Amino acid sequence: MNKEPKIPKSFARRIVRCMVESLIEQGDIDPRNKTVEQLFEELRTIVSNKKVEWTSITAHTPDWLRRARTADKEQDFSFAVVAYATWLEHQINKFIASFGRRQNLSNKLVEGLIRHTGTVEKFVWLHLALGCKPPREVRLNRIRRLIEARNQYVHYKWKPEPENEDESLKNIIRNAEKVVEELRSFNNQHFFHGQKKQIAALLNFPSKKKKI
C-alpha cells in the first residue's frame, strides 16, 4: 500500500507562518504579548471552527521586488521600473484587501476599490480610512513618477525623455527603494502593531519563553 507523501517540516512551518501572518494582517489574530504556542493555538482554533474560508494562492509580490533589484543591478533600468511599479501596486492592493477583511467589506466592494481606483488615490484613501493624515506630497510624487514611467513601457504612453534617459530612470529607481521602505513601515505600523520583525523572528524560532 502506498503511503501519502510526507510534507517536509520546513515547508510545513512556512505554510503555518504564512497562515498566522495572514490572520494577523486581516485582524483575526492580535499578536501582542503572545508566545508562538499561543499564536499557533489561535490558528488551530480558527481552522477547527472554520471561522475563516481558506483559499490557496501563489503570492508573486516578493518575486517582483527581487526581479526589480536584479534588473537594477544588471542595469536593465526600464524593466526595473516596471517590476518596482508592479510590486508597489500588489502591495497597496494587499493593504486594501486586508483592511476590507477587517471591516467585513464584501469581496465585490474590495475588488471594485482595487480595480477602479488609481494607485495614488488608493494610498491616500488607505491613510484616511485608517485615521491617518494624508501622505506627504513628496511621497505621492515618488509613486506617481514610478507609475508614469511604468506606463510608458507597458501602455505605450510615451513622453519626451531627458537627454540622458538612464540617469532619469536611475533616479526613479532610487526613489522606488524609498517607496519600498515606506510601504513596509506602513504595513508594520497598521497591520502588525509595529511588531513585524518580532513576529517573523518568533515564528522562525519558536520558544515557550519568547513573547512579543
N, C-alpha and C positions, 0 to 999 in steps of 0.2 A: 504494500500500500504506500502510495506517495505521500510524503509529509508536506504540509504547507511550508513554503519558504519562510525563513525567519527574517525579520527586519533587523538590520544591524542596530545596536544600541545607540550609536552616534547619530544615525538617521532618525531613529525614534525620538531622541531628545531634541533634535532640530524641529521635528514636527510639533512636539509639545510646546517648545519655546515659541514657535510661530503662533500657536493657538492662544497661549497665555498673553502674548504681546498684543494680538488682535483684540482679545477681550478687554484688555486694559485700554487700548485706543478707543474702543467703542463704548467704554464706560460700564461694562458688565462686571469688571473686577477693579476694586480700588487697591493698589499695591502697597499703600503706605503702612509701615510698621508690620509687614508680613514676612514670614520666613518662606523659603522656597516650598517647603512642605505644605504650608497654608495656602500658597498660591495654587499648587497642584490639587489640593483638596477642593478648592473652589472650582477649579476646572472640572474635576471629576463630578462634582455636584451638578454643575451646569449641563454637562454632557449627559449624565444619567437622567436628569429631569427633562431633558430635551427642551431647555429654555432657549437654545439658540439653534437656528437652522444652518447647518454647516454646508458650505459649497467649496469644493477643491478648485483652486485656480493657480495658474502659473504667474508669479509676480515678476514682471520684466523691468520694474523700476530700477533696481540696483544695477542690472545689466547695462541700462542706458548711461548711467553715470560712469561705469567702468569704460564703456566704449568712448564716451566723451573725453575722458582723461587720456586714454590710449591714443585717440586721434590727435589730441593736442600735442602729446609727446612726439608723435610721428609727423607733426606739422601739417596734418590734414585739417586745416582750420575750418573749412566750410562744413565738413562732416561733424567736427567737434561742436560747432554751433547748433547743428540740427539735433545732435544727441543731447546736449545740455538742455535745449528747449523742450525736448520730449520728456526728459527726466522731470523738469520743472512742472509740466502740465500733469504728468502722472501723480506727482507728489501733492499738488494742490487738489486734484480730483479725489485723492485718497483722504485728504483732510475733510472735504465736503461729505464724502461717504461716511466717515467716522462720526462727524457732527450730526449728520442725518440720523444715524443709528441711535445716538444719544438722545435725540429729540423725538424719536419714534416717527420720523417722517416716512412717507411711503416711498418705495423704490422708484415709482414713476416720478414723483416730485424731485427726488435726488437726481435721477437721470436727466430730468429737464434742466436743472441747475447746471449740471456738468456739460450737457450738450449745447445749450443755447446761451451760455454766458461767457464773455471773454475772460481770458486768464487774469488780466489785471483786475477786472471787476470782481472776479471770484475771490481774489486775495483781499480786496477791500471789504467785500461782503463778509468774509470769514472773521475779519477783525471786529466788525460791528456786531455780528451775531454772537461773538464770544465776549462782548462787552469791553473791547479794547478801543483805543484811539486808532484812527486810520493810519496805515503805514506812511512813513515819510516819503515825500515825492522822489527823493534820490533813490530809494529802494524800488519804487514803482517804475522809475525810468530805466533801471537796470533790467527789469523784467520786460518792459516794452521793447527796448533795443534788442534784446535777445530774441524775442518772438518775431519782431520785424525782420531781423537778419535771417532767421529760420525760414520765414515765409518767402523770402526772395528765392530760396533754393527749392523749397517744396511746392509752392504755389505759383511760381514763376512771376512774382511781383517785383520785378527788377526796378531798382532806383539807381541814380548816378552814384558811383562809389568814389571815395577819395583816391588820389593817385596811387598811394600805397595801400592796397586793399588788405594785404596780410597784416599790416600793423593795426588797421581798423578792427579786423577780426580778433587779433590778439587782445586788444583792449576789451572787446565784448566778452571774450573767454575769461579774462581776469576778473571781470565783474560777475561773470556767471558763477565763479567759485565763491564769491561773496554771497550770491543768492543761495547757493547750496548751504553755506553755514547759517544764513538767516532762517532758511526753512527748517533746518534741523533744530535750531534753537526754538523756533515756533512750535514744532512738533513736541519737543521735550517739555516746554512750558505748559502747553494747553491740553495735551493728550496723555502725558506721562507724569504729571505733577512735579516736573522738574527733576525726575529721577531716572531718566532713560538709561544712563550709563550704569547706575547701580542695579537696575532691573536686569540689564543684559548680563552683568557680572554675576548676579545671583543665579540666574537661570543657567549660566555656563558652569558655575562651580557650586553646586548645591551643598549646603551645610545647615544643620539644625540650629547652629548658633548664629547664623547670619540673618539680619533683618534689614529692611530698608524703610 
